[in-house]
Amino acid sequence: MAQAGLHSIVSLPLRKWSVKREWLMLGVVLGSMLPDADNLAVAVATITKSSTQGLHRTLSHSLFMILAINVIGYLIGQATKQSRWNNLGFGLGLGIFLHSLLDVFL
């Protein structure tokens, strides 16, 4: 989780691109930190002396998660007829992608 700030800072240059897209930047910043939320499961497993194998950098860091988040955002956007939900879903997916890409280099 120590790199959560770094993941958020890396997403900030996208602000210029997202000016007219409501909730897009919110999605990117949250999405760039979201994959490391699985560290909570690692912490619980550590405290309870359970196995931590397979808890971090699995599903939350996958292309499946990016696709699922985008589809959910799109479906909510279509159901509510509000494009900001599409933007949020796309931003979350983009943030997760940027997070995973940065993890490759770190």
C-alpha positions in Angstrom: 0.0 0.0 0.0 3.0 2.3 0.3 2.9 2.9 -3.4 -0.7 4.0 -3.5 0.3 7.6 -3.6 2.7 6.9 -6.5 0.0 5.1 -8.4 -2.3 8.1 -8.0 0.4 10.6 -9.0 1.1 8.7 -12.2 -2.5 9.0 -13.2 -2.6 12.8 -12.8 -1.2 13.7 -16.2 -4.5 12.4 -17.7 -6.4 15.5 -16.2 -6.0 17.4 -19.5 -7.6 14.6 -21.4 -10.5 14.3 -19.0 -11.6 17.9 -18.6 -15.0 17.4 -20.3 -15.7 13.9 -19.1 -17.5 13.9 -15.8 -16.2 11.4 -13.3 -13.5 10.1 -15.6 -10.6 11.4 -13.5 -12.2 10.2 -10.3 -12.3 6.7 -11.8 -8.7 6.9 -12.9 -7.4 7.9 -9.5 -9.6 5.4 -7.6 -8.8 2.7 -10.2 -5.1 3.3 -9.8 -5.3 2.5 -6.1 -8.1 -0.2 -6.2 -5.9 -3.2 -7.1 -4.0 -2.9 -3.9 -7.1 -3.2 -1.8 -6.4 -6.9 -1.8 -3.7 -6.1 0.7 -6.5 -6.0 3.3 -7.1 -9.7 2.7 -3.3 -10.3 3.1 -3.4 -8.4 6.4 -6.3 -10.4 7.8 -4.6 -13.6 6.7 -1.4 -12.6 8.4 -3.1 -11.7 11.6 -5.1 -15.0 11.7 -1.9 -16.9 10.7 -3.5 -18.2 7.5 -1.9 -18.6 4.2 -1.4 -15.4 2.2 -0.5 -17.2 -1.0 -2.6 -16.1 -3.9 -4.2 -13.2 -2.2 -2.2 -10.3 -3.7 -1.7 -9.5 -7.4 -4.2 -12.0 -8.7 -7.7 -11.1 -9.8 -7.4 -7.5 -8.8 -4.4 -7.0 -11.2 -5.9 -8.8 -14.2 -7.3 -7.9 -17.6 -10.5 -9.7 -16.5 -11.0 -7.1 -13.8 -10.4 -4.3 -16.2 -13.0 -5.7 -18.6 -15.5 -6.5 -15.9 -15.3 -2.9 -14.4 -15.7 -1.4 -17.9 -18.8 -3.6 -18.7 -20.4 -2.8 -15.3 -19.8 0.9 -15.8 -21.3 0.7 -19.3 -24.3 -1.2 -18.2 -25.0 1.2 -15.4 -24.6 4.1 -17.8 -27.0 2.6 -20.2 -29.6 1.8 -17.5 -29.4 5.3 -16.0 -28.9 7.2 -19.3 -26.0 9.1 -17.6 -22.7 9.1 -19.4 -20.8 9.8 -16.2 -21.2 6.2 -15.2 -19.7 5.1 -18.5 -16.8 7.6 -17.7 -16.4 6.2 -14.2 -16.2 2.6 -15.4 -13.8 3.5 -18.2 -11.7 5.5 -15.7 -11.6 2.7 -13.2 -10.5 0.3 -15.9 -7.8 2.7 -17.1 -6.6 3.3 -13.6 -6.3 -0.5 -13.0 -4.4 -0.8 -16.2 -2.0 2.0 -15.3 -1.5 0.4 -11.8 -0.7 -3.0 -13.3 1.6 -1.4 -15.9 3.5 0.5 -13.1 3.8 -2.7 -11.0 5.6 -4.3 -14.0 8.3 -1.7 -13.8 8.5 -1.5 -10.0 
